[in-house]
């Protein structure tokens, strides 16, 4: 492969989603020079195609306490470090007539076990605060859910890293191979998606933050990551339907979250298994 340019850096981060952008900033603050590349652009994958919910952990307390605790801890960190990217809406978990009464009764205990603040709200008070709640609401719990702007978060992480120590971001730059010898990566071979210009990036460390495409990157280096893929659909409303995040008070399932974001609300999501992230398409 003929190369037009060689870039030398301490760390190459592959994938400019929330993880890659966050890693870039974290390393830059530690004095590590980085190059971040993405074959598309910032948050072009799952980091941009989501409902913007900053989970309190309340959704997972019944079926995955470990994930619930991680959500709480990570949410607290983000609220402290990037408050300008977050609207602290709080969230309601809402049950209606016919919902599982045992699940409703056990919910607060699950939250307490995970260290998640949870307060029971009188249904009449909740409907006064959120008029679009169903008339047959029978139970409401409030948790510290929030709404996050994932694009602003990632863009600010990248900008801070660039400003702090001159780290670089190369958009629409695809990793197409690695120069490997003796079981060690000598360089990542990159190509500009638009111009075809080729760049050799020589780094001390290579960080695979490619999300759903992480296995494809790993295979270029002779490794393999077992992955399972799912796609989901979100519905964006024309106006904001609630002040708070509204969750169904039931085990996680399809279409059970309404997240306010700016002037709209986002309803979702679904989860359908697919065998290749390239096949992820909106359903009709």
C-alpha positions in Angstrom: 0.0 0.0 0.0 1.5 3.3 -1.1 1.2 6.0 1.6 1.2 9.7 1.0 1.6 10.8 4.6 3.0 9.4 7.9 1.7 10.6 11.2 3.4 9.6 14.5 1.5 9.8 17.8 1.3 8.1 21.2 -2.2 6.7 20.8 -4.5 6.0 17.8 -8.1 5.9 18.8 -10.4 4.2 16.2 -14.0 5.4 16.3 -15.3 8.9 17.1 -18.4 7.9 19.1 -18.9 8.7 22.8 -16.3 6.1 23.9 -13.6 7.2 21.4 -14.1 10.9 22.0 -14.1 10.4 25.8 -10.9 8.3 25.6 -9.3 10.9 23.5 -10.0 13.7 26.0 -9.0 11.5 29.0 -5.7 10.6 27.4 -5.0 14.2 26.3 -5.6 15.4 29.9 -3.0 12.9 31.0 -0.5 14.3 28.5 -0.8 11.6 25.9 -1.0 12.8 22.3 -3.7 11.1 20.3 -5.0 10.8 16.8 -8.7 10.0 16.6 -10.1 8.6 13.3 -13.6 7.7 12.1 -14.6 6.5 8.7 -17.7 8.7 8.9 -18.0 11.4 11.5 -18.6 12.1 15.2 -21.4 9.9 16.7 -22.3 8.5 13.3 -23.2 5.1 14.9 -25.1 4.2 18.1 -23.7 7.3 19.9 -25.8 9.5 17.7 -28.7 7.1 17.0 -30.1 7.0 20.5 -32.8 8.6 22.6 -30.4 10.7 24.6 -31.4 9.2 28.0 -28.8 9.5 30.7 -29.9 6.5 32.7 -30.2 6.7 36.5 -30.0 2.9 36.4 -33.7 2.6 37.3 -34.5 0.7 34.1 -32.2 -2.2 35.0 -32.6 -2.6 38.8 -34.8 -5.7 38.5 -32.9 -7.7 35.9 -29.3 -6.4 35.9 -28.3 -4.7 39.2 -24.6 -4.5 38.1 -25.6 -2.4 35.0 -27.9 -0.3 37.1 -25.1 0.5 39.5 -22.8 1.4 36.6 -25.4 3.7 35.1 -25.8 5.5 38.4 -22.0 5.9 38.9 -21.4 7.0 35.3 -24.4 9.4 35.3 -23.0 11.1 38.4 -19.6 11.5 36.8 -21.1 13.0 33.6 -23.3 15.4 35.6 -20.3 16.6 37.4 -17.9 16.9 34.4 -20.3 18.0 31.6 -23.3 19.7 33.1 -23.6 21.9 30.0 -24.5 18.9 28.0 -27.1 17.5 30.3 -30.7 18.6 31.3 -31.5 17.2 34.7 -35.1 16.4 33.9 -35.5 13.6 36.5 -37.7 10.7 35.5 -40.9 9.0 36.3 -41.5 5.2 36.3 -45.2 4.8 35.7 -47.5 1.8 36.1 -51.0 1.7 34.8 -54.0 -0.6 35.6 -53.2 -4.2 34.7 -49.4 -3.9 35.3 -47.7 -6.5 37.5 -48.4 -5.5 41.1 -45.5 -7.5 42.6 -43.1 -5.7 40.3 -44.5 -2.4 41.3 -44.2 -3.2 45.0 -40.6 -4.5 44.7 -39.4 -1.6 42.5 -38.2 0.8 45.2 -36.4 -2.0 47.1 -34.5 -2.8 43.9 -33.5 0.8 43.5 -32.4 1.1 47.2 -30.2 -2.0 46.7 -28.4 -0.3 43.8 -28.0 3.0 45.6 -30.4 4.8 43.3 -32.5 7.6 44.8 -36.2 6.6 44.4 -39.2 8.4 45.7 -42.8 7.3 45.4 -45.1 10.0 43.9 -48.9 10.2 44.3 -50.4 9.4 40.9 -52.6 12.5 41.0 -49.6 14.7 41.8 -47.7 13.1 39.0 -50.5 13.7 36.5 -50.6 17.3 37.6 -46.9 17.6 36.8 -47.2 15.6 33.6 -50.7 16.0 32.1 -50.0 13.5 29.3 -49.8 10.6 31.8 -52.6 8.0 31.4 -55.7 8.5 33.5 -55.5 5.0 34.7 -52.0 5.5 36.3 -51.8 3.6 39.6 -48.2 4.0 40.7 -45.3 6.4 40.1 -41.7 6.5 41.3 -39.3 9.3 40.6 -35.6 8.6 39.9 -32.7 10.9 38.8 -32.9 10.2 35.1 -31.6 13.0 32.8 -31.4 14.0 29.1 -28.0 14.3 27.5 -27.0 15.8 24.2 -24.6 13.2 22.9 -23.3 15.3 19.9 -22.4 18.2 22.1 -20.7 15.9 24.6 -18.5 14.2 22.0 -17.7 17.4 20.1 -16.6 19.1 23.3 -14.5 16.1 24.3 -12.7 16.2 21.0 -12.3 20.0 21.0 -10.9 19.9 24.5 -8.3 17.3 23.6 -7.2 19.2 20.5 -6.9 22.4 22.5 -5.2 20.8 25.4 -2.2 19.1 23.7 -2.7 19.3 20.0 -4.3 15.9 19.5 -5.8 15.4 16.1 -9.2 14.3 14.7 -9.4 12.9 11.2 -13.0 12.5 10.0 -14.0 10.3 7.1 -10.7 8.4 7.5 -11.1 4.6 7.5 -8.6 2.1 8.9 -8.1 -0.4 6.1 -5.3 -2.5 7.5 -2.4 -2.8 9.9 1.3 -3.1 9.3 2.2 -6.0 11.7 5.5 -7.8 12.4 6.6 -10.0 15.2 3.1 -9.9 16.6 3.2 -6.2 17.1 1.3 -3.4 15.2 3.8 -1.0 13.6 1.2 1.2 12.0 -2.4 1.6 11.1 -3.0 2.0 7.4 -5.8 4.6 6.8 -7.6 6.0 3.7 -9.5 9.2 3.3 -13.0 8.0 2.2 -13.6 11.0 -0.1 -10.2 11.6 -1.7 -8.6 8.1 -1.4 -5.5 9.7 0.1 -3.6 7.2 2.2 -2.1 7.9 5.6 0.2 5.7 7.8 -0.4 6.3 11.5 2.4 5.0 13.7 1.4 4.9 17.4 2.6 3.4 20.6 -0.9 2.2 21.5 -4.0 1.4 19.3 -7.4 1.7 20.8 -10.4 0.0 19.2 -13.4 2.1 20.0 -15.4 1.2 16.9 -18.5 0.1 18.6 -20.6 -2.3 16.5 -17.7 -2.4 14.0 -15.1 -3.3 16.6 -14.8 -6.9 15.4 -14.1 -5.7 11.9 -11.2 -3.6 13.2 -9.9 -6.5 15.3 -9.9 -8.9 12.4 -7.7 -6.5 10.4 -5.2 -7.0 13.3 -5.6 -10.8 13.3 -7.8 -10.9 16.3 -11.5 -11.6 16.8 -14.2 -10.2 19.1 -17.4 -12.2 19.5 -20.3 -9.7 19.1 -24.1 -9.7 18.9 -25.9 -7.0 17.1 -29.3 -5.5 17.5 -31.1 -2.6 15.8 -33.8 -0.4 17.2 -36.3 2.2 16.0 -37.1 5.5 17.7 -40.0 7.9 17.1 -39.4 11.7 17.3 -42.4 13.8 18.1 -43.1 17.3 16.7 -43.2 18.8 20.2 -42.0 18.1 23.7 -44.6 15.9 25.4 -43.2 15.9 29.0 -40.8 17.8 31.2 -39.4 14.5 32.6 -38.2 11.2 31.2 -41.2 8.9 31.3 -40.6 5.1 31.8 -43.0 2.2 32.0 -42.8 0.6 35.4 -42.2 -2.9 34.1 -39.3 -5.1 33.1 -37.4 -3.6 30.2 -39.1 -4.1 26.9 -39.9 -2.4 23.6 -41.4 1.1 23.5 -41.2 1.8 27.2 -39.3 5.1 27.4 -40.2 8.7 26.4 -37.2 11.1 26.6 -37.6 14.9 26.3 -34.8 16.6 24.3 -34.9 20.3 23.6 -38.2 21.0 21.8 -39.1 17.4 21.0 -39.5 14.0 22.7 -38.1 10.7 21.6 -40.1 7.5 22.1 -38.4 4.1 21.9 -36.9 1.8 21.5 -37.2 -1.6 19.9 -34.6 -4.3 19.7 -34.2 -6.7 16.8 -31.2 -9.0 16.3 -29.3 -8.6 13.1 -26.1 -10.4 11.9 -24.3 -7.4 10.5 -24.3 -3.7 11.6 -24.2 -2.7 8.0 -27.8 -4.0 7.7 -29.1 -1.6 10.4 -31.9 0.3 8.6 -35.1 2.1 9.8 -38.2 0.0 9.6 -41.2 1.2 7.6 
